[in-house]
Protein backbone atom coordinates (compact mmCIF):
# COMPACT_ATOMS: atom_id res chain seq x y z
CA UNK A 1 0.00 0.00 0.00
CA UNK A 2 1.31 3.43 -0.92
CA UNK A 3 2.27 5.69 1.96
CA UNK A 4 0.14 8.74 2.59
CA UNK A 5 2.44 11.71 2.20
CA UNK A 6 1.41 14.89 3.95
CA UNK A 7 3.01 18.22 4.77
CA UNK A 8 3.50 16.99 8.34
CA UNK A 9 5.33 13.71 7.60
CA UNK A 10 7.25 14.43 4.41
CA UNK A 11 10.56 15.56 5.94
CA UNK A 12 10.69 12.49 8.18
CA UNK A 13 9.92 10.12 5.30
CA UNK A 14 12.57 11.80 3.17
CA UNK A 15 15.17 11.56 5.94
CA UNK A 16 14.50 7.88 6.63
CA UNK A 17 14.44 6.51 3.06
CA UNK A 18 17.14 6.63 0.41
CA UNK A 19 14.64 6.64 -2.47
CA UNK A 20 11.25 8.35 -2.22
CA UNK A 21 8.75 8.42 -5.08
CA UNK A 22 5.84 10.84 -4.65
CA UNK A 23 2.72 10.75 -6.79
CA UNK A 24 1.01 14.15 -6.53
CA UNK A 25 -2.62 13.56 -7.43
CA UNK A 26 -6.24 14.55 -6.78
CA UNK A 27 -9.36 12.49 -6.20
CA UNK A 28 -11.22 14.25 -9.05
CA UNK A 29 -8.46 13.58 -11.63
CA UNK A 30 -9.15 10.84 -14.20
CA UNK A 31 -5.50 10.17 -15.15
CA UNK A 32 -4.65 10.06 -11.42
CA UNK A 33 -7.18 7.28 -10.93
CA UNK A 34 -5.49 5.36 -13.75
CA UNK A 35 -2.06 5.69 -12.09
CA UNK A 36 -3.21 4.89 -8.53
CA UNK A 37 -3.34 1.07 -8.92
CA UNK A 38 0.18 1.13 -10.40
CA UNK A 39 1.50 3.22 -7.50
CA UNK A 40 -0.19 0.90 -5.00
CA UNK A 41 1.32 -2.20 -6.62
CA UNK A 42 4.81 -0.72 -6.85
CA UNK A 43 4.67 0.38 -3.20
CA UNK A 44 4.31 -3.28 -2.27
CA UNK A 45 6.86 -4.50 -4.79
CA UNK A 46 9.55 -2.07 -3.60
CA UNK A 47 8.74 -2.11 0.13
CA UNK A 48 11.99 -1.98 2.07
CA UNK A 49 13.94 -0.64 -0.92
CA UNK A 50 12.01 2.52 -1.79
CA UNK A 51 9.20 4.48 -0.24
CA UNK A 52 6.43 5.04 -2.75
CA UNK A 53 3.59 7.27 -1.74
CA UNK A 54 0.77 9.56 -2.73
CA UNK A 55 0.25 13.21 -1.86
CA UNK A 56 -3.19 14.70 -2.47
CA UNK A 57 -2.65 18.23 -3.79
CA UNK A 58 -5.68 19.50 -1.89
CA UNK A 59 -4.38 18.15 1.43
CA UNK A 60 -0.60 18.56 1.04
CA UNK A 61 -0.86 22.21 0.03
CA UNK A 62 2.60 23.22 1.29
CA UNK A 63 4.35 20.42 -0.64
CA UNK A 64 2.30 21.15 -3.74
CA UNK A 65 3.38 24.79 -3.64
CA UNK A 66 6.99 24.03 -2.67
CA UNK A 67 7.51 21.74 -5.66
CA UNK A 68 5.48 23.84 -8.09
CA UNK A 69 2.94 21.16 -8.95
CA UNK A 70 0.71 22.60 -11.68
CA UNK A 71 -0.64 19.42 -13.32
CA UNK A 72 -1.70 16.09 -11.89
CA UNK A 73 -0.61 13.44 -11.77
CA UNK A 74 2.99 14.54 -11.28
CA UNK A 75 5.50 12.00 -9.98
CA UNK A 76 8.69 13.28 -8.34
CA UNK A 77 11.76 11.29 -7.32
CA UNK A 78 13.98 12.02 -4.31
CA UNK A 79 17.28 10.24 -3.71
CA UNK A 80 19.15 10.66 -0.43
CA UNK A 81 16.92 13.62 0.42
CA UNK A 82 17.54 15.48 -2.84
CA UNK A 83 14.94 16.19 -5.50
CA UNK A 84 16.04 14.69 -8.81
CA UNK A 85 15.42 16.50 -12.08
CA UNK A 86 13.52 13.47 -13.38
CA UNK A 87 9.76 13.72 -13.13
CA UNK A 88 6.69 12.42 -14.91
CA UNK A 89 3.69 14.62 -15.63
CA UNK A 90 0.49 12.90 -16.72
CA UNK A 91 -0.44 9.24 -16.79
CA UNK A 92 2.56 6.93 -17.04
CA UNK A 93 2.85 3.19 -17.61
CA UNK A 94 3.94 0.67 -15.01
CA UNK A 95 6.94 -0.34 -17.15
CA UNK A 96 8.12 3.26 -17.36
CA UNK A 97 7.93 3.64 -13.58
CA UNK A 98 9.63 0.28 -12.95
CA UNK A 99 12.49 1.23 -15.31
CA UNK A 100 12.98 4.58 -13.56
CA UNK A 101 12.86 3.12 -10.04
CA UNK A 102 15.25 0.30 -10.96
CA UNK A 103 17.70 2.83 -12.42
CA UNK A 104 17.66 4.77 -9.13
CA UNK A 105 18.13 1.83 -6.75
Secondary structure, DSSP 8 states (H G I E B T S, - for coil): --EE--TTTHHHHHHT-SEEEEEEE-TT-HHHHHHHHHHHHHHHHTTTT-EEEEEETTT-HHHHHHTT--SSSEEEEEETTEEEEEEEES---HHHHHHHHHHH-
